[in-house]
Amino acid sequence: MEFVVKFDVDNDAFGERGSPAFQLEVSRILGKIAEKALFISNDVGTVVIHDSNGNRVGEWGWQQ
């Protein structure tokens, strides 16, 4: 079983790649995933990832 996280960083919420805004947004998303991973079982499928602007940017979940 694998834990897979995939999200697109090519929108305004991330700013310039490598910038403090970019790093902050990536950290925010990874922190949210870590919080939710405690309560999401592996039979749920995938969970949607939203950026700080509310846009859907990807998903995460368990894969067989």
Phi, psi and omega in degrees: 000144180236149171256117187243131176235127179218123175212151183271125181257020184256059174212177188298331182296336183267340182065207180287137179302128179090351180285165176303322178296319178299310182296322179295317180293317177298316179297320179299314180296314180297324177295318178297319178297315180300319178297313184286331183299335178294334188246356181257120180278166185286356178263004181282333185098225181255155179239136183288142174252130176245144174281180183291345176271357180091004180278140175288123182240353179170201181204164177216160178165187180264142176230143179284000000 
